[in-house]
């Protein structure tokens, strides 16, 4: 099979339309396709072939976009590195994946030089920008390379990418996706659209292209839409880009959306071109989502997915974003929606039986784009599946209408006095306090109860809630055993680059020296 059948398709219909906008650079689909081909040929010229792996450590830009498309076109396996991670974390991924070549921005070269001697599989280091002796220059490699398709064929079950999990419960695991799964993933997104993606659309890319934002970029690319790329998130730049480029769609992680809502210039810009705001990758506070809907209109959509099974597992469409109506509809803002077309979903108790509405259990799914397994981790792979169903490790519940509510990650569950407590439900209660901006809840050791609940709270500017007030609001909305025993006020919470709160980092000082993270 052709490894990038979808990526090449826009050239047939939209060759002279704008494909990529980055700063002053504007490239048509024809120009992008030629550069993608040159990158593919350059990688193949190094002797890289099917089964070899190419890692990317790039900020957002044209080079990141074209490499995401060029690596599979060459039939090679793509490994994403997160620019926010340390050089030591990159070295782990490079060694674990047995990566052969790494493409990086010049600013990463110096810190990476310190760890590259410990990554024996890496034979080629390709630098975008000024380079150093013994390293290859990206643009020099592209010179005189053919602009035609390299004509590489792959088997459907060859590995297209290895995507590493965040590692919040231990060392990162490499989730394997094949070329077949990559195409299934794209088709599943397209068949679950509530409105078509048109060649007249303009998609704004803010998050790292190496991760979820890159997947959304690819979906809009294959439909002939333009992709505007920003190097990083800045509220004013985002608002300016939406107005100037007449952006029609954008993906926000919750923290981006919250910062945008606080921008003093929010209503000074013409945002009328927007017809879709995608959001996800982390839980969204319903009150903030309601505020965003009031600002942008009924154009929001959430897709739920994970490294092991990309979006959409479920989705919450615009028609579900109700801000005025009966309680059973208003509460849907806290849900992940209903299962997507092509996805089977169940919520199971520990004994494998299905829960009743309102009970909490583990979400399990079956679909045609589930990952193949974890790289070099057969035991973890076996544990991830049961009778062909993927165990998502996400704990959730269903309401009477079939909406899925994700309560927490299975490994974050707190057990106090024999009762299960999910941090997310306690955090949601704390966020009802008008003086709370953010909250995180963890379990800490307790000699009597095993664990007790501790809350970390970021107050809103100019407001100083007390510990007693936080505990009282939880007492009002939760069973008594779920309320925090202590509250610590902090300026900020540790987060991943995608806005997910790192509870593990908060727990570290309380559990040091203990053999188990349960007590």
FIROTOR-72099 format. One line per 2 residues: number of its first residue (from 0); their letters; for each residue x, y, z of C-alpha. Coordinates in steps of 0.25 Angstrom, whole numbers, plus 2048, in hexadecimal, padded with zeros to 3 digits. Layout:
NUM = A = X Y Z  ...
% end
This chain:
0 = XX = 800 800 800  804 80E 7FE
2 = XX = 808 813 80C  802 821 80B
4 = XX = 7F6 820 801  7EE 82A 809
6 = XX = 7F9 835 809  7FC 834 7FA
8 = XX = 7ED 836 7F7  7EC 845 7F8
10 = XX = 7F6 847 7ED  7EC 841 7E3
12 = XX = 7E1 84B 7E6  7E7 857 7ED
14 = XX = 7F6 858 7E8  7F6 867 7E7
16 = XX = 7EE 86A 7F4  7F5 86F 800
18 = XX = 7F9 863 809  802 869 814
20 = XX = 803 877 81A  80F 879 824
22 = XX = 812 888 826  816 88E 819
24 = XX = 817 880 812  80B 87B 80A
26 = XX = 80C 86E 802  802 868 7F9
28 = XX = 7FF 859 7F9  808 858 7ED
30 = XX = 814 85F 7F4  811 857 800
32 = XX = 811 84A 7F9  81E 84C 7F2
34 = XX = 825 850 7FF  81F 843 806
36 = XX = 824 83B 7FA  832 841 7FC
38 = XX = 832 83E 80B  82E 830 808
40 = XX = 839 82E 7FE  843 834 807
42 = XX = 840 82A 812  841 81F 808
44 = XX = 84E 824 803  854 821 811
46 = XX = 851 812 80F  844 812 818
48 = XX = 83A 808 814  82D 802 819
50 = XX = 82E 7FF 828  838 80A 82A
52 = XX = 833 815 834  834 824 833
54 = XX = 832 82D 83F  82E 83B 83F
56 = XX = 831 846 849  82C 853 842
58 = XX = 824 85F 846  818 862 83D
60 = XX = 81B 867 82F  81C 863 821
62 = XX = 827 858 823  81E 851 82E
64 = XX = 812 851 825  81A 84B 819
66 = XX = 822 841 822  815 83C 827
68 = XX = 810 839 819  81E 835 813
70 = XX = 822 82A 81D  816 821 81A
72 = XX = 817 824 80B  826 81E 80C
74 = XX = 820 812 813  827 815 820
76 = XX = 822 814 82E  81F 822 835
78 = XX = 823 824 843  81F 831 84A
80 = XX = 827 839 854  820 843 85D
82 = XX = 828 851 85D  824 853 86B
84 = XX = 82B 846 870  83A 846 875
86 = XX = 845 840 86D  846 834 876
88 = XX = 837 831 873  83A 832 864
90 = XX = 846 829 866  83D 81E 86D
92 = XX = 833 81F 861  83E 81E 857
94 = XX = 844 812 85D  837 80B 860
96 = XX = 832 80D 852  840 80A 84C
98 = XX = 83F 816 843  848 817 837
100 = XX = 847 826 834  843 833 83B
102 = XX = 83E 840 835  83F 84C 83F
104 = XX = 83F 85B 83F  84D 861 842
106 = XX = 849 866 84F  848 858 854
108 = XX = 856 854 84F  85E 858 85B
110 = XX = 856 851 866  854 845 85D
112 = XX = 863 844 85A  865 840 869
114 = XX = 85C 834 868  85E 82F 859
116 = XX = 86B 827 85D  861 81F 866
118 = XX = 858 81C 85A  860 812 851
120 = XX = 855 80F 847  854 81D 843
122 = XX = 85D 81E 836  858 82B 830
124 = XX = 856 839 837  84F 842 82D
126 = XX = 84E 851 832  844 85B 82D
128 = XX = 84D 868 82E  85B 86A 831
130 = XX = 862 85D 834  86F 857 839
132 = XX = 87A 84F 834  876 840 832
134 = XX = 867 844 831  85F 846 824
136 = XX = 858 853 820  849 851 81C
138 = XX = 849 85A 810  856 856 80B
140 = XX = 851 847 80B  845 84C 803
142 = XX = 84D 852 7F8  84C 84B 7EA
144 = XX = 843 841 7F0  838 83C 7E7
146 = XX = 82A 843 7E8  823 837 7E3
148 = XX = 81C 82C 7EC  827 822 7F1
150 = XX = 81D 817 7ED  81F 80F 7FA
152 = XX = 815 804 7FD  813 7FE 80B
154 = XX = 80B 7F3 811  7FE 7F7 818
156 = XX = 803 7F1 826  811 7F8 825
158 = XX = 813 802 830  80F 810 82C
160 = XX = 813 817 83A  816 814 848
162 = XX = 80F 81E 851  814 81F 860
164 = XX = 80B 821 86B  80D 82C 875
166 = XX = 813 823 87F  80B 828 88B
168 = XX = 80B 81A 891  819 816 88E
170 = XX = 822 816 882  81B 819 875
172 = XX = 816 80E 86D  816 80E 85D
174 = XX = 809 80C 857  80A 806 849
176 = XX = 801 80A 83E  802 803 830
178 = XX = 800 809 822  7F2 802 822
180 = XX = 7EE 808 830  7F3 816 82B
182 = XX = 7E9 816 81F  7DE 810 828
184 = XX = 7E0 81B 832  7DF 826 827
186 = XX = 7D2 820 821  7CC 81E 82F
188 = XX = 7CE 82D 831  7C8 831 824
190 = XX = 7BC 828 825  7B9 82E 833
192 = XX = 7B9 83D 82E  7AC 844 831
194 = XX = 7B0 84E 826  7B9 84C 81A
196 = XX = 7C7 851 819  7C8 859 80D
198 = XX = 7D3 85E 804  7CF 86C 808
200 = XX = 7D1 869 817  7DD 86F 81E
202 = XX = 7E2 867 82A  7EB 86E 835
204 = XX = 7F5 865 83B  7FB 86A 849
206 = XX = 7FE 85D 851  80B 855 84E
208 = XX = 809 84F 840  811 843 845
210 = XX = 805 83F 84D  7F5 841 84C
212 = XX = 7F6 84E 844  7FE 847 839
214 = XX = 7F3 83D 838  7E9 848 836
216 = XX = 7F2 84F 82C  7F3 842 824
218 = XX = 7E4 841 824  7E2 84F 81E
220 = XX = 7EE 84D 815  7E8 841 80E
222 = XX = 7DB 848 80C  7E1 853 804
224 = XX = 7E0 85E 80F  7EA 868 813
226 = XX = 7F2 866 820  7F7 872 827
228 = XX = 803 86F 831  807 877 83D
230 = XX = 814 873 844  80E 874 852
232 = XX = 802 878 859  800 887 85C
234 = XX = 7F2 88C 85E  7F4 899 856
236 = XX = 7FB 892 84A  7EF 888 84A
238 = XX = 7E5 893 849  7EC 89A 83F
240 = XX = 7EE 88E 836  7DF 88A 837
242 = XX = 7DC 898 832  7E6 89A 828
244 = XX = 7E6 88C 821  7D7 88A 823
246 = XX = 7D9 87E 82B  7CD 874 82B
248 = XX = 7D2 869 835  7DC 868 840
250 = XX = 7E0 85E 84B  7E1 863 859
252 = XX = 7E6 85B 865  7DE 860 872
254 = XX = 7E9 869 877  7EA 870 86A
256 = XX = 7DB 873 86A  7DC 878 878
258 = XX = 7E7 882 875  7E0 886 868
260 = XX = 7D3 889 870  7DC 892 87A
262 = XX = 7E2 89A 86E  7DE 8A9 86F
264 = XX = 7DD 8AA 860  7D4 89E 85E
266 = XX = 7C8 8A6 859  7D0 8B0 852
268 = XX = 7D3 8A6 846  7CA 8A1 83B
270 = XX = 7C9 892 83E  7BC 890 835
272 = XX = 7C3 887 82B  7C4 87C 836
274 = XX = 7BA 871 834  7C1 866 83C
276 = XX = 7C9 866 849  7CF 858 84C
278 = XX = 7D3 856 85B  7D8 84A 863
280 = XX = 7E5 843 868  7E1 846 876
282 = XX = 7D5 848 87F  7CE 855 87C
284 = XX = 7C7 85D 887  7B8 85E 884
286 = XX = 7B7 86C 889  7C2 871 880
288 = XX = 7BC 869 874  7AF 870 876
290 = XX = 7B6 87E 876  7BE 87A 869
292 = XX = 7B1 876 862  7AB 883 866
294 = XX = 7B7 88A 860  7B9 882 853
296 = XX = 7AB 87C 851  7A6 86E 850
298 = XX = 7B2 869 848  7B9 860 852
300 = XX = 7BC 851 850  7C4 848 859
302 = XX = 7CA 83B 854  7CF 831 85F
304 = XX = 7DB 828 85B  7E8 823 861
306 = XX = 7F6 81F 85C  7F1 810 85B
308 = XX = 7E5 814 853  7E4 822 84D
310 = XX = 7D8 82A 84C  7CD 829 84A
312 = XX = 7C9 81E 854  7BD 827 858
314 = XX = 7BA 835 855  7B1 840 85A
316 = XX = 7AB 848 84E  7A6 856 84E
318 = XX = 798 852 850  79C 84C 85D
320 = XX = 7A2 859 862  796 85E 869
322 = XX = 797 86A 872  789 86D 875
324 = XX = 77F 862 878  77B 857 882
326 = XX = 786 851 88B  787 844 883
328 = XX = 78C 84B 877  794 856 87E
330 = XX = 79D 84B 885  7A1 846 877
332 = XX = 7AC 851 877  7B3 848 880
334 = XX = 7B2 83C 878  7BB 836 86C
336 = XX = 7AE 834 864  7AA 827 85E
338 = XX = 7B2 81C 856  7B6 820 848
340 = XX = 7B1 818 83C  7BA 80C 83B
342 = XX = 7BD 80B 84A  7B7 800 853
344 = XX = 7B8 805 862  7B5 7FF 86F
346 = XX = 7B7 803 87E  7BA 7F7 886
348 = XX = 7BB 7F4 895  7C8 7ED 89A
350 = XX = 7C1 7E0 898  7BF 7E3 889
352 = XX = 7B0 7E5 88A  7A9 7F2 885
354 = XX = 7A6 7FD 88E  799 803 890
356 = XX = 797 812 88D  79D 81A 898
358 = XX = 7A7 80F 89C  7B6 811 899
360 = XX = 7BE 807 892  7CA 806 887
362 = XX = 7C7 80A 879  7CA 7FF 86F
364 = XX = 7C9 801 860  7CA 7F9 853
366 = XX = 7CD 800 846  7D5 7FF 839
368 = XX = 7E0 809 83D  7E4 804 84B
370 = XX = 7F3 803 84C  7FB 7F6 849
372 = XX = 802 7F5 856  80D 7FB 85E
374 = XX = 81B 7FB 858  824 7F0 85E
376 = XX = 81A 7EE 86A  812 7E2 867
378 = XX = 80D 7E0 876  808 7EF 876
380 = XX = 801 7EC 868  7FA 7E0 86D
382 = XX = 7F5 7E7 879  7F0 7F2 871
384 = XX = 7E5 7E9 86A  7DB 7DF 86E
386 = XX = 7D4 7D7 864  7D7 7E1 859
388 = XX = 7D2 7ED 861  7DC 7F8 865
390 = XX = 7DC 7FB 874  7DE 80A 873
392 = XX = 7E1 80C 882  7D7 817 882
394 = XX = 7CC 816 88D  7BF 81C 889
396 = XX = 7B0 81B 88A  7A4 81B 881
398 = XX = 797 823 882  789 81E 87E
400 = XX = 78B 824 870  798 81D 86D
402 = XX = 7A2 829 870  7AF 825 875
404 = XX = 7B5 82D 881  7C4 82A 883
406 = XX = 7C7 82B 892  7D6 828 893
408 = XX = 7E1 81F 88F  7E1 812 896
410 = XX = 7EF 813 89C  7EB 821 8A2
412 = XX = 7E0 81B 8AB  7E1 81D 8BA
414 = XX = 7DD 812 8C4  7DA 818 8D1
416 = XX = 7D4 80F 8DC  7D0 804 8D1
418 = XX = 7C9 80F 8C9  7CC 813 8BA
420 = XX = 7CE 822 8B8  7D1 827 8AA
422 = XX = 7D8 835 8AB  7D1 83A 89F
424 = XX = 7C3 83A 8A7  7CA 841 8B3
426 = XX = 7D0 84B 8A9  7C3 84E 8A3
428 = XX = 7BD 851 8B0  7C8 85B 8B4
430 = XX = 7C7 862 8A7  7B9 866 8AB
432 = XX = 7BF 870 8B5  7BF 87D 8AE
434 = XX = 7CD 881 8B2  7D4 874 8AC
436 = XX = 7DB 875 89F  7E1 867 89F
438 = XX = 7E1 85B 8A8  7E8 84D 8A9
440 = XX = 7E6 842 8B3  7EF 837 8B7
442 = XX = 7EF 82C 8C1  7FA 82D 8CC
444 = XX = 7FE 822 8D6  7F6 820 8E3
446 = XX = 7F9 816 8ED  7EA 814 8F1
448 = XX = 7E3 816 8E4  7ED 811 8DA
450 = XX = 7EC 81E 8D2  7E6 82B 8D5
452 = XX = 7E2 836 8CB  7EB 842 8C9
454 = XX = 7E7 84E 8C0  7F0 858 8B9
456 = XX = 7E8 865 8B5  7EC 870 8AC
458 = XX = 7E3 87C 8B1  7DE 886 8A7
460 = XX = 7E5 894 8A6  7E1 89D 8B2
462 = XX = 7D9 892 8B9  7DE 88A 8C5
464 = XX = 7D6 87E 8C9  7D8 877 8D6
466 = XX = 7DB 868 8D8  7CE 868 8E0
468 = XX = 7C6 86D 8D4  7CC 863 8CB
470 = XX = 7C9 858 8D4  7BB 85D 8D6
472 = XX = 7B7 85E 8C7  7BC 84F 8C6
474 = XX = 7B3 84B 8D2  7A8 852 8CB
476 = XX = 7A9 84A 8BE  7B0 83D 8C2
478 = XX = 7AF 832 8CC  7B7 836 8D9
480 = XX = 7C2 82B 8D7  7C6 832 8C9
482 = XX = 7C8 840 8CF  7D7 844 8D0
484 = XX = 7DE 843 8DD  7E7 84E 8DA
486 = XX = 7E8 859 8CF  7F5 860 8CA
488 = XX = 7F4 86D 8C2  7FE 86E 8B7
490 = XX = 801 878 8AC  801 86D 8A1
492 = XX = 7FF 85E 89E  809 856 897
494 = XX = 804 852 889  808 84B 87D
496 = XX = 80A 853 870  7FC 84F 86D
498 = XX = 7F6 855 879  7F4 848 881
500 = XX = 7F7 84A 890  802 841 894
502 = XX = 7FD 83B 8A1  809 832 8A2
504 = XX = 812 83E 8A4  809 843 8AF
506 = XX = 809 835 8B6  818 833 8B5
508 = XX = 81C 83A 8C2  812 833 8CA
510 = XX = 815 825 8C5  824 825 8C5
512 = XX = 82A 819 8CB  81E 811 8CB
514 = XX = 81E 804 8C3  810 806 8BD
516 = XX = 808 812 8B9  7FC 80C 8C1
518 = X = 7FC 80C 8D0
% end
